[in-house]
């Protein structure tokens, strides 16, 4: 006859406590469901695009006016010819978004993960607005070649700014579509964090889940992971 040893259950409970997953870790598991390097990859690409766009915007606003100035005036230009420095604004927004993606990949903390989600949405809004603004500028002739000084490179640089801005819009849209389910319908949807920020008395901070509840939430039929 076998004698029941309660120590086994205690060991199992200890293992279960050690294997507890937070809701943040579940969200990050959903983020990396299509490959563990995806958040890092999109972050690196966004940083490259943002850096390139920031350089082009800086050249358009500061460097070219300084080089092409003949009398020392107009060393900084923010007008319709360069769409009021749209390249610098869009580039900095993409740099911050890519940096939060890298940070979220490394730390896996709820603050950095939700910061990445917020910046993904914000960058999509910014790039949509900037792209529409560039289209309107071209339609009204603000950036037509005839509006620049003869021999000026401003029109060529602005054309590259427009191209890279459109590419940045595609990456911002790709990041949002990739994480749409997690952001809006995941274990901890982003809107609950917004509600917690503005109405903390209604929405309280989520606790930790046991490994059984975590697996049940991750693989339930009602859940639609990435």
N, C-alpha and C positions, 0 to 999 in steps of 0.2 A: 504494500500500500504506500502510495506517495504522500508525502506531507507537504502541505501548501506553505510556501515561503513568501511572506509579505514583502520581503526585501525586493523582489522582482518588480512589484508594482511601484515601489518607491523609486527604483532605478528608472522605470519607464516614465514616471512623472517628472523626474529630474531631466531626462532627455527631452521630454516634451516642452518643458520650460525653457531649456536651452535653445530649442528649435522654433520658438515663437517668432512669428513674423509680424511686423507692424504693417499697418495699412499703406504706409509710404513705400515699404519694400514690395508690397503687392503691386502698387502702381508702377514702380520701377520695373518689376518683372513683366508687366504688360508692355511697358515702353520697349523693352529689349526682346520681345517675343519673336521678332523677325530677324534677330541677329544681335549678339551682345555688343557689337561695335557700331550699331546704327546711330545711337545718339552722339557718340564721339565723332563719327564720320560726318554727319550733317553739321555738327558744330565746327569742325575743321573747315568744311566747304564754306559755311557762312562767314567764318572769320576771314578766309581768303577773299571772298567776294566783297565783304565790307571793307577790308583793307584797301583793295584795289579801287573801290568806288570812293573811299575817303581821299586817296591820293589824287585821283582824277578831279574830284571836287575842289581840293586844295589848290591844284594847279590852275583850275579854271577861275577861282576867286582871288588867289593871292599871287601865284608864281607868274602866270602869263601877263596880268596887268603890270607887274613890276618889270618884266622883261621887255614888253612892248611899249611901255610908257616912254615918251620922248621928252616930256617937260617935267617929269617927276610927279605929276598929278595922277589921280585915279589909281593909286597903288592897290586899293582894295575895291573890287567891283561886285556889287550885289544889285542886279537889275534884271530886266526881262531877258537880256541876252544870255544870261546863264541861269535863268529861272530862279533867281534869288538864292543861289547856293544849294540847290536841291541835292546835288551829289554828296555834299558833306553831311547833310542831315540823314539821308538814306544810308550812307556808308557807316556812320556812327551807330545807327539803329541796328544794322546787321552785325556789326562788331559786338555789340552788347548781347544780342540774341545768341550768337555763336559762342560767346564766352560763358553764358549761362548754361548752354547745352553741355559744354565740356565740364563745367563745375558740377552739374547735376550727375553726369556720368561718374565722376570721381568720388563725390561725397555721398550721393544717394540720400541726402537729407530732405525732409519735406519742404523746408524753406527754399532750397535750391531747385528742387523739382518743380514746385509751383511757380517759382520765379521764371523758370524756363517756359512753362506753359503760358504765363502772362506775357512774356516777351515775344513768344511765337505769335500770339494773337495781335499784340501791338505792332509788331513788324509787318504783319500781313496788312493791317489797316494803313500803316504809314506808306508801304510800297504801293498799295492800291491807289491811295490818294496822290502820291508822287507821279505814278505812271499816268494817271488821268490828267494831272497838271501839265506834264510834258506833252501829252497829246494835244491839249488845248493850246499850249504855246506854239507848237508846230502849225496847228490849224490857223492861228491868228497871225502867223508869220513873225513872231517875236525872235525866233532863232533861225530865220532864213539866212542864207549866205550874204544876201545884199545888205543886211543890217550890221555886218561886221566891217571893220576897217580893212582896206585892201592889204593882202599879205598876212592878215592875222590868222593865227592858228586856233582861235577861240571856237570857231564853228566845228573844226575837226574834234577838238577835245570834248565839246558838248555832245557830239554825236556818239562818242565812246561812253560818255556818262549816261546817255539814254539807253544804249545797248546793255550796259552792265546793270542799270536799274531794272530793266525788263527781266534780265536773268535773275536778279535778286528777288523780284516778285515771284518768279517761278519756284525758287527755292523756299521762299516764305510760304507759298501755297502748298508746296510739297510737304513741308514740315507740319503744317496745320492738318492737312488731310491724313498724314501718317498717324498723328496722335489725336485725331478727332474723337474716336471712341473713348480713349482714355481721358481726354480733357472733359468731355461732355457726359459720358455714360460709364465711366470707369468706377472702380471701387470707391474712390473718393473724388466725385466730380468737382470740377473747378468752381462751379457756381456755389457749392456749399462752403467753399473757402471764402468766397466773396461775401456770402451771407454771414459767415462767422466773423468776418472783419467788421461789417457794418452793424450786425445784429448778434453780438456775442451772447446775449442772454437767451437766444432761441436755439442757435446751433452751437453745440459744445464740441470741443476737440475730441476726435476719435481716439479710442484706446488701442491696445494691442490685441491681436487675434492669436489664438492657439494655432498650432500647425494643422489640426483637423479642420478648424473653421477656415483657415487660410486656403487649404487645398479645396475645400468645398466651394468657397467663393471664387476661386480661380478657375475651376473646371465644371462649375454648374452650367446647366443648359440655358439658364436665364442670362448668364453672363456672356458677353460677346467680346473676348479679348482680341487684340490685334492679330 
